[in-house]
Amino acid sequence: MNRLFTRTAPALALLFLLAACQPANGNGNGGDDGNGGGGGGVDPPPYNPVVCEPSGSGQDYPVGPGQTYATPADVPWDALGPGDTVRIFYREEPYRNKIVVRTDGSEDQPIRICGVPGPNGERPILDGDGAVNDPDDAAAYTTYGPMEGLAMIMLYNPDYDLKVHNVVIEGLHIRNVKNNFSYTRMNGSTDNYEDGAACIRIQAADNVVIRGNELENCGNGIFTMSQGYNEAHLTRNLLIEGNYLHGHGQPGSYLEHGLYIQAIGVVYQYNRFGPNAPGSDGVTLKERVAGSTIRYNWFDSGSARMLDLVEVEDAAPWYLVSEYLRELGCTDVNNCPGLDPDRLAKVQEADAAYRKTYVYGNFFRHVGSETAAGNIVHYGSDNDPALSHNGTLYFYDNTVLVLQDRSDVWRFRLFYLGNRDAPSRSQETVEMFNNIVYVAGETGEPSYFCLDDTNQGTINFGVNWFTNTWQDVAVQEECYYGNAADGPTVTGVENLLDVAGAPVPLDLTTLDPVDTPLVRDQAQPLPDGLPAVDYQYLRHLQAEERPDVRDLGARDLP
């Protein structure tokens, strides 16, 4: 994670955890309750466009031409409370005012910052190019200078023992917040944004909804921090819904991404992920999360990989029981002086959530001429194998299109499990069923299609429409350098549909399923305990109920 803002911790504070704001799975399938990020709970209704009207019992702060407040800088940000709504009205000239949210809403009365659209539905624009920190808002930042150049909208309470709670940000167009743009500091001087600056940055917060925004051309589209000093430095319970993210990352760098999330409990749904910035080496969605659900999204080509689901870094003692015990110098929860039972319960909950990641109902489109990516999903670790998830990735009811020529990428891997530098075999497992995975050349001979890198791991197949070239002897030799033992452990191959000679199962442009006997009514029942597939992504940034979930892939046939 970005380490631009760190402090020395005093004694650990008492843990507290607000109830989750994320959707939970109430479908009767026995899923987790979502509290603390289990990935389950009651599904919300499909996402709809933002309606920016006062929605709480607090004060209305209208911003814009002819309104009470001319610009966002005129809003008393340090005075906002439960039920307050800041409504930013569209105007032709973008707003160039940076915002720091540092106060709390309540669970039923969040602080809400929303955009009132223009006559043709235009979102109000907050432009980081030339944006200004309010010199009259001395409470916005600490004396740590780089904080001023890290975001257009930041959620940050500068009190060491406090964080922000219950905030909704929706209906805005935020753009141009990266290191080649400049801004005005509190003292009136100008400076370029820091590496890794974000459209929206959460330094630490609980129960945040980011919905219906267009986030464009920032270092990171959304960045969230979690650090292990105390509870006030953890981010918990995020809902990232219905946003359009594109153009993020910094040329020549692999450290900035469309999303870069470290938190406990996150749901991503109904989002459209476009290409990252040309020349950037980051990924579309990178996370270090305990309790992640990625569902009903569209992932387009144009990044190093689409999903990078890797290990916790700065807050491991709050995610993993083993790391909490290590922090205390103990090896056994039953014999550990100084152990806090309340904190232990929360860490045990996070640890259990850390071992399960849900990816379902998504569209993934990879085109080799648009990106040099060598795989789509990394699940495990990228720095410290000892902190790897060592859990299960549930990958179901997705549609995956890969058009990749061998002349561009010799080997293309669907997954990268674990960490190739780990001293032992990866413990990551993929449970994979009800997907359409179609792999072909874009204009010439297709890349060798590998299931995984050479770090092994386990892939358990249920019913899938799955391009079968991964089983070719030549492919096995190319993928695993002539040693099949270097590949993943694979079970359930007999469950894969025989697609030899079968027609193409999806439209190569829209990714809609094609009505063939190997797509219609081929889905297997959902195993007990998993979140149900109740909705389907509707191009673009919408969703609708999914009628019966009997067809393969992310969308039912008509």
N, C-alpha and C positions, 0 to 999 in steps of 0.2 A: 504493500500500500504506500501511498504518498506519505512521506515522513516530514513534510515541511513544517508541521505544527506538532511538537511533542513537548511534554512537561514532565517534571519529576513528580512521582506520585507520593502523597502522604499516606497515612494509614488507610486501609481499604474502607470504603463507605458501605453502609448497609444497603443490601440489594433491594430493589423494588422493580416490579414489572407490571406495567399497565396492561389491561386486556387488549387482545389483538384487534386491530382494525381490518386485517386482511380477510378475504373470503375464506370460509371454511366449508367442509364437505359434509352436507347433511343429507346425503343421498341414500343412507341406509346401508352403505357398503362397509361400514366399520372403519372409516378413515380417521386420521388424527383430528383433534378438535381445533387445531390451528393456533392455540394459545402458545406463544413462544415460537411459532413458525413450524408447526408440524406438517404443513402442506395439505391439510384437509379443511373441514368446516363447511358452511352452507354457501353454495354458489350464489353470486349476485345475479340480478337480471343482466341481460346483455348490455354492453356499453352503448351509450347514446351521446350525441354531441352535448357539450357543456352549455348549461343555461346559467349565465352570470347575473344572478339577482341576489339581494340580501336574503340569506337563508338561515340566519341565527337570530337570537334575541338581543345580540349586541348592536354596536354602532355600525352604520354604513359609511364607508369612506370612498366616495366616488372621485375618480382621478381622470383628468383629461380636459379637452376644450369645453369651456362653459360649465365645468363642474366645480365642486367646492375646493378641490385640490388640483392645481394645475399639472403637477408632475408627481411621480412616486416619491421624490425627495421631500415633498410637503407633508407626507403622511407621518404622524407621530409613531414610528415603528416600535419605540420602546414602551408605548402605552397600550398596545393591542392586547385584548383579552378574549375570553370565551365568547363565541357567537359573533365576533366582529368580522365584517366582510370588506376587503379592499377591492373595489371594482375599477379596473383600469380600462378606460374606453379607447377604442381604436382611434387613431389619427394618422394622417398620411406620413408625417414626419415621425420616425421611430423615437421612442423614449431612450435616453442615454443616462439613466440613473441606476446605480447599483443599490441593491436591497439587502439588508441583513435582518432576518427574523430572529428575535431572541426571547420572545415571551411565549406563553402557553395558552392554547385553547383547552377545552375539556373534551372528554370522549364524545359526548352528545352535542357539544357546541364548539366545534373546532374553529380556529382562525382560518379564514378562507381568503385566498388571493386569486382572483379570477379575471379573465379578459372578456370585455364586452365587444363582440365582433363589429366590423364595419358593415357597410350597406351590402356588400357582396360576400359576407361571411368571413372577411379578413380578420385574423387574430391580431391584436395589438402587438407591436414589435418592441422588444427590449433589446437594443443593439449594444454589444460590448465595445465596438470600435469607437473610441473616444468617450466612453462612459465615465461618469464622475462619481466618486465617493462624496457623500454629503459632508462638507467641512463642519457643519453645525451639529453633526450627530457624533459627538465624542465617545458615546458609549458603544458604538458599533463594533469596535475592534479592541484588542489588547495592544500593547506596545510592540508585539511581534509583527514587524513590517510586512513580510510576505503574505499575511492573511488578507491584506487589502487587494491583492492581485490574483485571487484564487477562484473567483466566481462572479457571475452576474446576480444570481440570487443565492444567498447563503443562509442556512439555518445554523445558528451558533449562539450559545449563551456563554459569554466570556467568564462567568463565574465557574470556578473549577468544579464545584460540587453540584452544578445544575446543568440540565440539558433542556432542549426544546421539546414540547409535547403537542400533539394533536393539531396538525397543520395540513391544509389542502392547497395545492397549487395547480391551477387548471386554466386552459383556454388561452395560453400565451404563446407567442413566437419569440424564442430567445436565440440569439445568434452571435457569432463572431467574438468568442471569448477564448483566445489561445495566444501563444507566445509571440506571434507576429503582429498582434494588435496592441495598441496602447490605451491607457486609461489615466484619469487624474486621481492622484492620491489625496488623502485628507488634508495634507499640508499645501496642496495646490500644485505640486510638482507632477510631472508626467513620468510614466514608467510602462514597460511592457508587462503583459500578464506573465505569471509564473508558468513554468512547464507544468502540464497537467491541470491547468485551469479548467473550470467546468461551467456549462450553462447553469446548472443547479448543483450546489455542493451542500451536503449535510455533514457538519462536523460531528454532531451527535444529536440524535433525536429519537423519540418514540412516536409511533402511530402517525405516519405521514402518507398522504395520498398525492401522487403526481399524475395528473390525468388530462388527456386531451390537448397536450401542448405540441408544438413543433419546435424541436431542438436541433439547431443547425450550426455546423462549423465551429465547434468548440474543441478544446483539447480532449475533455471527456464530456459526453452529453450530460450524464448524471454521475456524480462521484459521491460516495458515502464513506465515512470513516468510522471504524470501531477500534478502540485501543483499550489496553488492559489495565489502566491505572485504577479505575473505579467504575461503578455503574453509570456515572454521569458521562463517561466517555464511550458508551456503547450505543449503537443504533439498533433499534428493534422495531419490527412490524411495519413494513413498507408495502404499499400497493402502487405499482407502476402500470398504468392502464391507458390504452387508447392514444398513445403518443406516437408521433412520427419523428424518428431520429435519423439523421443523415449528415455526412460530411465531417464526422469527428475524427480525432487522431491528429498526430503531427508528423509531417514528412520525415522519413528516416528514423522514426522512433517506434518501439514496440511497447511503450509504457502507457500510452493513452488509448482510450477505447470508446465505443459508443456508449456503453454503460460500464462503470467500474464500481462494484457494490461489495462492501463488507458489512454484514449485518446478521441479526438473528431474526428470521422470519420475513420472507419476501415472496410476493406473488407478482409475476409479470404476465399481463394478459391484454389481448386486443391491440397490441402495438405493431407498428410497421417499422422494421429496421431496414433502412436503405444502406447504400454503400458508405464506407468510411471515406475519408479524404484521400485523393490520389497520392500515392507515395508513402502513405502511413503504413506501419507494420503492426498496428494494434488489431484487436478482435472486435466483434460486434457486441457481445455481452460477456464480460468477465466478472466473475463473482467469487467471493470467499464467504460463503453463507452457510449457516445451519438452518435448515428448513426452507428449501427453495421449491417453488412451483412455477414452471414456465409453460404456459398453455395459451392456445388460440392466438398465436402471433405469426407474423410474416417476416421471414429472414431472407433478405436479398443478397446476391453476390456482391463481393467488394470488400473483404477483410481477410486477415490472416487465418482466421477460423470464425465460425459463428458463435459457438459456445465454448467458454473456457471456465470450467467449473472446478476450481482448485482450492488449495488448503488455506485455512485461516493463517494470518500472520501475526498481527500485533495484539490480538486479544485471545490467544489460545487458552489461557487459564479460565476464561469465561465460556468457552465452547466445549472443552474436553476435560473430563474428570481426571484423566492421567496428568494433564498439564496443571490443573489446580492442585493436585497432590504434590506434584514436583515443586510448585511454587512454595508450598508449605514444608517441603523437605520430608514428605511422607510417602509411603507406598501402599497404605491400606486405609480406607475410609473409616474402618472400625477402630483404628489406633492412630489417631492424628490430632495431637493437641493443636488448638488454634483453628480447627475447621469450623466454619460457619454453616450450620445445618440448612438455613434458608438459602444461602448462596449455593450450597451443594445441590439442593433440589433443583434450582434453576439451571445449574451446569449439567446435571444429569438429563434434564429435559432437552437442553440444547445439544448435548452429545448424541442423544437418540435421534434428534432431527437431522444432525450432521451426516448420519449414515444413510439417509434416504433422500433422493432428489427425483422430482417428478417432471418429466418433459412429455407433454401430450397435446394433440390437436394442433400442431404447428405446421406451417409450410416452410420448407428450406429449399432455396433455389441457388445452386452453385453453377456458374458458367466460367470455364477456364480462361477465356479471353478477357474476362473482367476482373479476375483475381488469381494470384499465384498460390492460393491456399492449398495445403497438402492433406488436410483433413477437416472435418466439420465439427466434431465434438471432442473436447478434451475433458476427461473426468478423472480426478485424482489429485496431483500436486504438480507445481512447477518449480518450487524452490526446495522445500523440506519434505522429503518422502516420509519422515516420521510423523508428520501431521496430515498425511493424505486422508482422504475421506474413508478409505477402506470400507466402503459401503456399497449400496445398490442404486444404480441409475435406472429408473423405470421409464422406458422410452416406448410409447405406444400411441397408435392412431395418429401418426405423423405422415406427411407426404414429403419425400426427399427426392429432388431432381439433381443429378450430377451430370453435367456435360463437360467432359475433360479429355483433351487430347494428350496422348503420350509425348508428343513433341514439346508440350508445355510443362507437364509434370509426369515424370516416369511412373511413379507409384502414387495412387490416391487412396488414402485411408479414411474409412468412415469414422472410426473412433481412434482416440489415443488414450489408452487407459493407464492410469498410474503415472510413473515418471521413469523415463528410460535410463536415468542415472541412479535409480534406486538399487540398493545392494541385493535385493531379493525380489522374488516374483510379486507382481502387483496383486493386491487383494480386491481390486475393484471388479464389480459384476454389473452387467447390463441385462435387464429383463426386457426383451424386445418382441412385441407382437402387434398385430393389426396395422402395420405400417405398409406404405408403398415406398419402395426404394428403387428408383430407376437410374441406372448408370449407363452412359453411352459416350461415344466421342462427340465432340462439338462439330468438327468439320473433317476429322480424320480418324486414325486408329485410336481407340480409347486408351487411357492410362490403365495400367494394371490396377485392378480393384482389390484392395486389401481390407480386411475387417478391422485390423488394429495395427499399431506399431509393433516393435519387437519386444515390448515390455510384458507381453502376455495378458493377464486378466482373464475374465470369464464372460462369455456371451451365451445366454440361454434364449434360444429361438422358440417363439410360439408361431402362430400362423402369420405369414408376411408374404406380400408380393415383393420378391427380392431378386434383383439381377444376379444370375447364378454364376457369373464368370469368376467369382472369388474362389470357387472350388476347382478351377482348372489347375493342372499340375504346374504349368509354366508360371501361373500367377502365384501359386504357393512358393515356388522357388524364388521368384523375384521379390515377393513381399517379405519373406523370412530368410532370405539368403541361403536357401537350400536346406534349412533345418526347420521342419514343421514344429518342433518343440519350442521354437522361439516365438511362435504365434500364440494367440489366445486359446484357452480351452473353450471348445464349442460344443453345446448340447442342443438337442431338439431339431437337428437338421431335417429330420423326417417330417417336421411340421411345416416346413417351407413349401409353398405351392410350386408345382412343376411349371415353370414359366418358359421352358424351351419352346421356341417358335410362337409364343403368345404375342398378341398385339400390344403395342405400347399402352400402358395403363393410365396415362395422364396426358393432358394437353400441355405441350412444352412451353406455352406462353402463359396460360392462366393457372396452371397446375391443378385445374379441376380434374376429377377422375373421369375416365372413359368407361362407358357402360360395356363391360366385357364379363364373361362368366367367371374370370379369376379376380374380379373386384367386387361385383354385386353379391351381397349376402355371404361373404366369406369371413367376416370377422368372428373371432372367438369370443366367448363371454368374458367380461372383465373379472379378473380374480378378486376375491373378497379382500377388503381392506384398502383398495386403491380409490383415489378420487374418480368420480364418474365423468364421462365425456358428455356433458349436457349441452354444449354450445359448439359453434364452429365459426372460424374467422370468415368475415365477409369483406372482400376487397372493396375499398381499403378502410381501415380504422373503424370497422363496425363488426358486429357479431349478431348471430341469430341462433335460435334454438336448433339443436341437432335432432332430427326426427326420431331416429331409432338406433343409430350406431351399429348397423348390421353390415355396412360396407367398409372396405379397407381404406385407410388413409385419413386425412384431416377433414374431409368433407363427404357427406353422404351424396349418393347419386339422386337425381330427381325421382 
